[in-house]
Every structure is written in C-alpha cells, then in structure tokens.
Amino acid sequence: MSTHEVILYSREGCHLCEVVKESLQRLADRATFAWREVDIDQDEELRKKYNNEVPVVFINGRKAFKHHMSEGEFLRKLAAR
C-alpha cells in the first residue's frame, strides 16, 4: 500500500494553520499518509502563490483545501486519491 503525500503550506503566526496542523497530527493515527509543513514565507514564489490562501493542503500533488480543512472531508479525499 503506497503512502499518500500531504503538504501543508503555512506561515508562522497563522492561527488557521495551527488548527490544520493539529488536525493532520490527529489524523495521522487514523490514515496512512506522510505529511510535511512548508513555510511559504521562506520562499518568494510560494509566498506570491499562496499569500492569501494559507493554510493550503495538497494531497498527492493536488490542492485539496485552503483556509479550513474538515477532518472527515480530508479522509474522504485521501481515500479517493
């Protein structure tokens, strides 16, 4: 079974980013995926691309969520990919 790749684009001091990060940490016990967090403010191109959208969650290279993430919807999208 392959592991899904999840990327959370976020920035320091972002409350919504912290909420999504906590959700991903909880969900890691319930589903098979590897996730990492990327600070958009460390990369000019990422900051330009996602400045007004963080947090942004990608599942297997496809944008799945921005601003908010439902845990149930995350699991559904993960299963579908």
C-alpha positions as CSV (number, residue, x, y, z in Angstrom):
1,M,0.0,0.0,0.0
2,S,1.5,3.3,-1.0
3,T,1.6,6.2,1.4
4,H,-0.2,9.4,0.4
5,E,1.9,12.6,0.4
6,V,0.3,15.6,2.1
7,I,1.8,19.0,2.2
8,L,0.6,21.8,4.4
9,Y,1.6,25.3,3.1
10,S,1.5,27.6,6.1
11,R,3.2,30.6,7.8
12,E,4.4,31.4,11.3
13,G,1.8,33.1,13.4
14,C,-1.2,31.8,11.4
15,H,-3.9,30.5,13.7
16,L,-5.8,28.7,11.0
17,C,-2.5,27.0,10.0
18,E,-2.1,25.7,13.6
19,V,-5.7,24.3,13.6
20,V,-5.0,22.4,10.4
21,K,-1.6,21.2,11.7
22,E,-3.3,19.8,14.8
23,S,-5.9,18.1,12.6
24,L,-3.2,16.4,10.5
25,Q,-1.4,15.2,13.6
26,R,-4.6,13.6,14.9
27,L,-5.5,12.1,11.5
28,A,-2.0,10.6,11.1
29,D,-3.2,7.9,13.6
30,R,-6.2,7.1,11.6
31,A,-5.0,7.0,8.0
32,T,-1.8,6.2,6.0
33,F,-0.1,9.4,4.8
34,A,3.1,11.2,5.2
35,W,2.8,14.9,5.7
36,R,5.2,17.9,6.0
37,E,4.8,21.5,6.6
38,V,6.3,24.2,4.3
39,D,6.6,27.8,5.5
40,I,5.6,30.0,2.5
41,D,7.5,33.0,3.8
42,Q,10.8,31.1,3.3
43,D,10.2,31.0,-0.5
44,E,9.3,34.1,-2.5
45,E,7.4,32.1,-5.2
46,L,5.4,30.2,-2.6
47,R,4.6,33.4,-0.8
48,K,3.3,35.0,-4.0
49,K,1.3,32.0,-4.9
50,Y,-0.3,31.2,-1.5
51,N,-0.1,34.5,0.4
52,N,-3.8,35.0,0.8
53,E,-4.8,31.3,0.9
54,V,-2.9,29.7,3.8
55,P,-3.3,27.2,5.2
56,V,-3.2,25.3,1.9
57,V,-3.3,21.5,1.9
58,F,-2.2,19.3,-1.0
59,I,-2.9,15.6,-1.2
60,N,-0.7,13.7,-3.7
61,G,0.2,17.0,-5.6
62,R,-3.4,18.3,-5.9
63,K,-4.8,21.2,-3.9
64,A,-7.4,19.8,-1.6
65,F,-8.1,22.6,0.9
66,K,-7.4,26.3,1.6
67,H,-8.2,28.3,4.7
68,H,-10.0,25.5,6.5
69,M,-10.0,21.7,6.5
70,S,-12.7,19.3,7.6
71,E,-11.2,16.1,9.0
72,G,-14.0,14.0,7.6
73,E,-13.6,15.5,4.1
74,F,-9.8,15.1,4.4
75,L,-10.3,11.3,5.0
76,R,-12.7,11.1,2.0
77,K,-10.4,12.9,-0.3
78,L,-7.4,10.8,0.9
79,A,-9.3,7.6,0.2
80,A,-10.3,8.8,-3.3
81,R,-6.8,9.5,-4.4
